[in-house]
C-alpha cells in the first residue's frame, strides 16, 4: 500500500489544482494496534480461504497455509539512483531506449510497456524512457483525462515488471517532463549476462 501511495505522489507531482476549488481535508485514521499471541495467528487467513478452520487431534485450529508475500520477496521499485538522476538532469547521460505510448488504447499501452521492459531487461539496459503523455487535470478531489499516465505506475507493480524495475521518476524537461518517466531497471545476474552473450546469433 505504501508503495502505491508513493507512486501516486510521483505521478501527481506536477498536477496543479484548478483555481476556486477548496481542497477537502482528509481525516487521518490511526492504525489499529497489532495483535500478538495465539489469537492473532488464528486471525490470519489465506486470501483464498473460504472455509472454517479444521480441528486437529490436539484440538488446535489450523488454517490453510497463508500465501502472503514477505517484504523480502517484494522488490522495492521506488528508489531511483541519485547519481543517475543527476547525470540525466545535466545531460551527461541519456535513456538507452524510448517507448512512446501516444495513440494507444489503455490495454495496448499496458502490453507494450510489459514487452518493452522485458526486452530492455534482456539486453541489460539500465535506464529507459516511457512517454505516457500528460493530459491529466484535477478538479477538486477528482482526476480527469490522462488515463495512460494515471495507470502507468500500477503497471510497474504487476507480473514480472515488479522484479525488473528498480525505480521510476518523472522525466526532466529535456526528456519530456511530466509527460514521460525514467524507468531504472535492475541488473541481470552475472550468470544471465554470460548466458546471453554465449547464445549464438541466427
C-alpha positions as CSV (number, residue, x, y, z in Angstrom):
1,X,0.0,0.0,0.0
2,X,2.8,2.4,0.9
3,X,4.5,1.8,-2.5
4,X,1.2,2.5,-4.3
5,X,0.8,5.8,-2.4
6,X,4.4,6.8,-3.2
7,X,3.9,6.0,-6.9
8,X,0.7,8.1,-7.0
9,X,2.6,11.0,-5.4
10,X,5.3,10.8,-8.2
11,X,2.6,10.9,-10.8
12,X,0.8,13.8,-9.2
13,X,3.9,15.8,-8.5
14,X,3.3,18.3,-11.3
15,X,-0.5,18.4,-11.2
16,X,-1.9,21.9,-10.4
17,X,-5.5,22.1,-8.9
18,X,-8.0,24.4,-10.6
19,X,-8.4,27.8,-9.0
20,X,-11.5,28.5,-7.0
21,X,-11.8,24.9,-5.6
22,X,-11.0,24.2,-2.0
23,X,-9.2,21.0,-1.1
24,X,-11.0,18.7,1.2
25,X,-9.3,17.7,4.4
26,X,-8.8,14.0,4.6
27,X,-9.1,12.7,8.1
28,X,-6.1,10.8,9.4
29,X,-7.1,7.4,10.8
30,X,-4.8,5.9,13.4
31,X,-3.7,2.4,12.7
32,X,-5.1,-0.4,14.8
33,X,-2.7,-2.0,17.2
34,X,-1.1,-5.2,16.0
35,X,-2.3,-8.3,17.8
36,X,0.1,-10.8,19.2
37,X,-0.1,-14.3,20.5
38,X,-2.2,-17.4,19.5
39,X,-5.3,-15.3,18.9
40,X,-3.5,-13.2,16.2
41,X,-2.3,-16.3,14.5
42,X,-5.8,-17.7,14.3
43,X,-7.0,-14.4,12.6
44,X,-4.5,-14.7,9.7
45,X,-6.2,-16.3,6.8
46,X,-5.1,-17.2,3.3
47,X,-6.5,-14.8,0.7
48,X,-8.5,-17.7,-0.9
49,X,-9.6,-19.2,2.4
50,X,-13.3,-19.7,2.2
51,X,-13.9,-22.4,4.8
52,X,-13.8,-22.7,8.6
53,X,-10.7,-23.9,10.4
54,X,-10.4,-27.6,10.7
55,X,-9.8,-29.3,14.1
56,X,-6.7,-31.4,14.5
57,X,-6.5,-34.2,17.1
58,X,-4.8,-32.0,19.6
59,X,-7.8,-29.6,19.3
60,X,-5.8,-26.7,17.7
61,X,-7.4,-24.8,14.8
62,X,-5.4,-25.0,11.6
63,X,-5.9,-22.7,8.7
64,X,-4.9,-23.3,5.1
65,X,-1.3,-22.2,4.5
66,X,-1.2,-18.4,4.0
67,X,0.2,-17.3,0.7
68,X,1.3,-13.9,1.9
69,X,4.3,-12.2,0.3
70,X,7.1,-11.2,2.7
71,X,9.0,-7.9,2.4
72,X,12.0,-9.9,1.2
73,X,10.0,-11.3,-1.7
74,X,8.5,-8.0,-2.8
75,X,11.2,-5.9,-4.5
76,X,11.0,-2.1,-3.8
77,X,10.6,-0.4,-7.2
78,X,10.9,3.3,-6.0
79,X,14.5,4.1,-5.1
80,X,15.9,6.0,-8.0
81,X,19.7,6.3,-8.0
82,X,20.7,9.9,-7.2
83,X,23.9,9.8,-9.3
84,X,22.0,8.6,-12.3
85,X,19.3,11.2,-11.7
86,X,21.9,14.0,-11.5
87,X,23.6,12.7,-14.7
88,X,20.3,12.7,-16.6
89,X,19.4,16.3,-15.4
90,X,22.8,17.6,-16.5
91,X,22.7,15.9,-19.9
92,X,25.7,13.6,-19.1
93,X,23.5,10.5,-19.5
94,X,20.5,9.7,-21.7
95,X,17.9,7.0,-21.8
96,X,19.1,3.9,-23.6
97,X,15.7,3.1,-25.2
98,X,12.4,5.0,-25.6
99,X,8.8,3.8,-25.8
100,X,6.1,6.3,-26.9
101,X,2.5,5.3,-25.8
102,X,0.7,8.1,-27.7
103,X,-2.3,6.9,-29.7
104,X,-2.6,3.6,-27.9
105,X,-5.6,2.2,-26.1
106,X,-5.2,1.5,-22.4
107,X,-4.9,-2.3,-22.9
108,X,-2.5,-1.9,-25.8
109,X,-0.3,0.5,-23.8
110,X,0.0,-1.9,-20.9
111,X,1.0,-4.8,-23.1
112,X,3.6,-2.5,-24.9
113,X,5.1,-1.5,-21.5
114,X,5.5,-5.1,-20.4
115,X,7.1,-6.2,-23.7
116,X,9.4,-3.1,-23.7
117,X,10.6,-3.7,-20.2
118,X,11.1,-7.4,-20.9
119,X,13.3,-6.7,-24.0
120,X,15.2,-3.9,-22.3
121,X,16.0,-6.0,-19.3
122,X,17.1,-8.9,-21.5
123,X,19.5,-6.5,-23.2
124,X,20.7,-5.4,-19.7
125,X,19.8,-1.8,-20.3
126,X,19.7,0.4,-17.1
127,X,17.7,3.5,-18.0
128,X,14.7,3.7,-20.4
129,X,12.2,6.4,-21.1
130,X,8.5,5.7,-21.4
131,X,6.4,8.6,-22.8
132,X,2.8,8.5,-21.4
133,X,1.7,12.0,-22.4
134,X,0.3,14.5,-19.9
135,X,-3.4,15.2,-20.3
136,X,-4.1,14.9,-16.5
137,X,-6.1,17.6,-14.8
138,X,-7.5,17.8,-11.3
139,X,-10.9,19.3,-10.3
140,X,-11.2,19.3,-6.5
141,X,-10.7,15.7,-5.4
142,X,-11.3,14.2,-8.9
143,X,-8.9,13.4,-11.7
144,X,-9.8,13.7,-15.4
145,X,-8.0,12.6,-18.6
146,X,-4.5,11.1,-18.8
147,X,-5.7,7.5,-18.3
148,X,-2.4,6.0,-19.5
149,X,-0.3,8.3,-17.3
150,X,-2.6,7.6,-14.3
151,X,-2.5,3.8,-14.8
152,X,1.2,3.6,-15.6
153,X,2.6,3.3,-12.0
154,X,0.2,0.4,-11.3
155,X,1.6,-1.5,-14.4
156,X,5.1,-1.4,-13.0
157,X,3.8,-3.3,-10.0
158,X,2.3,-6.2,-12.0
159,X,3.7,-9.5,-13.0
160,X,7.4,-9.7,-14.0
161,X,7.6,-5.9,-14.1
162,X,8.0,-5.9,-10.3
163,X,11.2,-7.9,-10.5
164,X,12.6,-5.9,-13.4
165,X,12.0,-2.4,-12.2
166,X,14.2,-0.8,-9.6
167,X,13.0,2.8,-9.8
168,X,10.7,5.2,-11.6
169,X,10.8,9.0,-11.8
170,X,9.2,11.8,-13.8
171,X,11.5,12.8,-16.6
172,X,13.4,16.1,-16.7
173,X,12.2,18.8,-19.1
174,X,14.8,17.8,-21.7
175,X,13.2,14.4,-22.0
176,X,9.5,15.3,-21.8
177,X,9.0,16.5,-18.3
178,X,5.7,15.4,-16.6
179,X,4.6,13.6,-19.8
180,X,7.3,10.9,-19.5
181,X,9.0,8.7,-17.0
182,X,12.5,7.3,-16.5
183,X,12.5,3.7,-15.5
184,X,15.6,2.3,-13.8
185,X,15.9,-1.4,-14.5
186,X,17.6,-3.9,-12.2
187,X,20.8,-5.5,-13.5
188,X,20.6,-9.1,-14.7
189,X,22.6,-11.6,-12.8
190,X,26.2,-12.3,-13.9
191,X,25.2,-15.8,-15.0
192,X,22.3,-14.5,-17.1
193,X,24.6,-12.0,-18.8
194,X,27.1,-14.7,-19.6
195,X,24.4,-16.9,-21.0
196,X,23.0,-14.1,-23.2
197,X,26.5,-13.4,-24.6
198,X,27.1,-17.1,-25.3
199,X,23.8,-17.5,-27.2
200,X,24.6,-17.9,-31.0
201,X,23.1,-15.2,-33.2
202,X,20.9,-16.5,-36.0
